[in-house]
């Protein structure tokens, strides 16, 4: 269990690297919440460590989204939770992304290409490398890189479209 905790903590730190500096969640809180959620799942058996950590990445994504939803509800849509979009931005330009807008875009991507959605989830929310993602989902690193590039381009278009719609209101 100690090894799992340490790995979850590493994932949470990676995840928080892409968050805004004044985020109210801390990596330890994410790990504890993820642990509680993972332990609460009845009857689930993981075939491998990689499968467990892929599921943990999903849980961490949902923790961040749930947190953003609660904060948005509390603030009545003022002062939205934002993530650093460095991983999604072209040429490393740093800007922020509304985590709920990203979640909606990922849900749309999931309907179009489940593998690309999973790759974004593992890269963006769990901070995994291309090689780690390839190992988790069982494809080559070059396939992951191609899908990652395509997914990022698609998400950038979706996020720009969202930004355009929100400013037009």
Helices and strands as residue ranges (DSSP letters): H 2-17, H 27-39, H 49-75, E 82-84, G 90-92, E 96-98, H 99-112, H 114-120, I 121-125, H 130-137, H 141-168
